[in-house]
């Protein structure tokens, strides 16, 4: 999952088909909730903030441990800057001349993508590598955000002309959709609108866009996918509740995550899923392996969210501490013990 994906990101899109689309049947409502134990094999690490910031969030972690996200740079001013954390050092990536920037993804080579404001206040997508931030709008296309980059270096994002893949100086048009993630072989997951005007999760593969359906409701969106094309995200069920889903081989199923609401935000190639669930009292980051859901430890507070997981099982997101006044949330790294 490469850009912010809380349930508030329930967007209305006007989808103009740019490639062939296939439909998938909807799935029934998810099964009853099950009990959740704590993932005692993980420890939570507070990655801190830039300068004197009061809050931060981590959105992605590379296979070799690069972590990216955004952090406030002042305690009183909510100006956020993209950061790259590696081996205990958090680096401010700067901006394209404006106040703010956010990094959404990083690959094994340390190539970072995201969005930044310019001096004029416009929002542009960027690529960052070895200390140099490149404004993607200068590459021949209006780009408002770059949301993910895979191991070969393919970048996905969106702009005035719709979604795209950028690779070896060439833009490939994906149509009027909102992409979320690209896997190692170039398949893209995200969201679009079906013929009836409802938002749907989709999988784009070799020019064919597949509507992934829902859990029985009228909404779904995809947040991430792995090399095998297993997609995760959030969907409404027949009761109208927002529930985490996993889609594989044409079938969408609920992940049976307990709570009032749940969302699946990331999945690695081993099929381990991370996300967030809301209980009656708090928000908790979770990890799901082989159908078993466990809560990740927080930094001490009652809010946490997991957004991405790498092949080694490193998980990133954010969490609050027990300090009610100065407790963040802060970018958090969960590492297996």
N, C-alpha and C positions, 0 to 999 in steps of 0.2 A: 504494500500500500504506500502510495507515494505522496499523496497530498492529503490535507486534513479531512477526516472522514467520519466525524461525529454524525449522529442522526440528524443534526440540524442541516446537513448538506443534502437535503432532499430537493433537488433542483428540477425546474421545468425546462425542458429542452425542446426546440423545434427541429426535428430530425428530417433532413433532406437526404434521401438515400443516395450514396455515391458508389455502392457496390451491392452485390446480391445479398439478400437476407433470408434466413430460414427461421422458422418458428419452432419452439419447443413447448410441450404441454406443461401446464402448471402442476405443482405437487400438492398433496394434501397438507393440512395444518400439522405443525410439528408435534412431537410426542410430549407427554407430561414432563415437568421438570424433575431432575434428579439431584441428589445431594452433591455438594462440592467440597473436596478436601483441599488443603493448602499444599502448594508445590514446595515442599521442604528442601528439595534438591537444588533450589535456586537461591542466590543471594542478590539483593538489590543494591546498586551503586548509584549514588547521586553524582551526575556529571557536572553539576554546577551551572554557572551563568557567565556571560561575558561582562567584563568591566564591573559595574555596580548594579547590574540587573537584578530584578526580583523574581523572574520566572523564565522558564525555558521548556522546550519540548524537543524530543528526538523522534524523527520520522522514519529513518532507515539505517540499516547496518549492512556493511559489505561483507563478502565472504572472509575477508582478512581483518575485520574489526574496525574499519572506518565507520564513524557514526556522524550523521548529519541531522540538522534541524534548525531551530531558530531560538534566539534568546533576546530578552530585553537587554538594553545596554545601559539603562538608568533605572533607579528605583522608582522615580516619580513619572518619567516619560515612557509611554508604552511603545517606543520605537524599537522594532525588532531587527536584528541582523542574522543572516545565515551563519551557521558555524560548521566547522569540521573538527570532530574530536578523534584523536588517534594516540594511542599509547599514553593516555593520561593528560594530553595537552589539548585544550579547546582553542581553536583558531577562528578569529573573526574574518569572514570572507568578504566583508564590505558590502557595497551596493553599487548600482549603476548610476550613482549620482543623487539618488533620492534618500528618503529617510529610512527605508525599510527593505528587507529582503528575507527570503525563506529558502532553505535548501530542502528538497523533497527526496532526493535519491543520490546514491553514490555507488559506483561499481568497484570491482576488484582493483582496478588501476588507479583509483582515487579521483576519477572524474565525477564531478558534482553537478547536478542540475537543479534548477529552481526558478523562482521569480523574484524580481526586484522592481522598486519604483525608480524612475529616472528623475533628473533634475526638474523636468516639467511636470512631474507627478504621474506620468503614464506608467502602466504596469507592463514590464517586458520579461520574457523568459531569458534565462542565462545558462551558460555552461562555464564551469570553473575547473581549472587544472593547473597545478604547479604555480599557484599565486596569481594567475591571470583569469579575470572574469570577462567572458565574451557575451555581449548583447546579441541574442539570437536574431533580433529584428534587423541587424546589420547584415545578415547572411542571405537576404533576398526575399524574406517573407515576414509579414507581421506576426509576431509570436508574443502571446500574453503570458504563457506559462510553459515551463518544461517540467514534466511530472515524474519521469522515470528514465533510467538508463540501464541497459543490460550489460553483460560481460563483454560482448563484441563491440559495444559502444553505440548501439542504436538508441536514439533519444526519441521519446514520445512527448507530445504536448498539444497545445491548441492555440488558436488565434482567430483573427477575423475570417479566415477562410476555412475554419473548421479544424479537425484534428489532423495530426501528421506523424509520420516517422521521419527522423532526420538521420541520415547515415552517409558517410563519405561525401559530404557536401551536397547531398541530394535530398529534397523534401518529397515524400510520398504521401499523397492525400488519403485520409481515411474517412472523410465526409463530416457531416455535422453531428458529431458525437463528442462525448467527453471521456477521454481515456484516463485510466487509473494506473495501469501497470503493463509492462512488457516482459515476457520471459526470455530465456536465453536463446530461443530459436525464432523470436520475432512475432509471437502471438500476442495479441493485445486484449485486455479486459477493461471494461468500463461501464458506461451507462448511455442509454439513448431513449428515444420515445417510440412506442409502437404505433400502428395505424390508428388505434383508438385514443391516442394521446396520453397513454400511461407510461411512466418511466419504467424501464426494464434494464436489467443487467444484460451484457452482451459479451460475446467472445468473437474477436476478429482474427481470422486465420486465412492467409493467402487470398485476400480479397473477398472472402465470404464472411458476412456478419451473422452470427447465430444469436437469436433471442433466447435467453436462458430461462425465461418464465419466472414464476414466483412460488412461494410456499402456500399459495391459495388466496393471497390478497391481490391488491392492485399496484404494488410497488416492489421494485428490487433494484439494487445497484451492486456492481462488482468492485472489490477493492484490491484484489491481488490474485495471482495465479502462479503455479510452479511450472517446471519444465515439461511435465506430463500433461499440462493443460487443465489441471484441477483448479477450479475457480472458487474463491470465497468472497463473501460480502454480507449484505443485510437485505432482508425482504419482509414484507408484511405477510402474516398468515391469515387464515379465514376469519379470525377474531379481530383483525386489524392491528395486532401487536407486531412490533419490529423484532425480528429474530435473526440470529446468525445462520448463514447457510453455507453448504458446500455443494458444488456442482461438479459432476464427473460422468463422462460417457453418456451425456444426454439426460441425466437425472439430477434434479435439485432436491436436496434433503436438508431438514433442519439439523443443526449440530447438537440439539438437546442441551443447550446451555441454560441453566436455571437463572431465574431473575425476572424482573419486570420488563426489561429490554436487553437485547444482546446484539453484538455485531462482531463479525470475523474480519480482521483487518489485514492479516498477513499469513502466508503459508510458505514453508520451505520445500525443497525437493523430496524430503523424507515424508511429507504429508503432515507435519506438525503445524497446528493452527494457533494463532494468537489473536486476542481481541479484548473486548471490554463488555462487562455485564453490569446492569444496574440492579441492585437489591432494594429492599424497602428503606435502607438506611445509608447506602453509599454506592460508589462506583468502583469496580474492581477489575484489574487486568487479569486475564486468564490465559492458560495454555491448554490445548487439547491434543492429546496424543492417543491414537488408536481408540478414539471414542470416549476417552476418559478426560473429563474437564477438571482442572485444578486452578485455584486462585494463586497468582503470584504474590509474593510479599510486597507490601508497599514500603515507602520510606517512613512510615509511622502514622500517616494520615488516612482519611477515609475516601480518598480519590486516587485512582490509578488507571492507566490505560496502556495496553500493549499494541504497538503499531506494526512491527516488522520482526522477522526472525531469520537468521542466516543459517547456512548448512551446519555450523557447529553448535547450533542451539542458542546462540546469543540473541537476546530479545531486547528491543528498545521501545521506549514510549515516554510516559511521564507519570509522576506521582507527587502527592503532597506529603509533607512532614507533619509531625504532631503540633508544630507551632501554628496556632490559628491565625496569627497576624502576619508572619513572615514565612509561611510554609510553602511557598511556591504556587502551583506545581513546578517541579524541576525535571529536566531531561534525566531519564533513568535508563540504566543498562542492567539487565538481569543476566547473570552468568551462571551456568550449571556449576555446582560445587564439585 
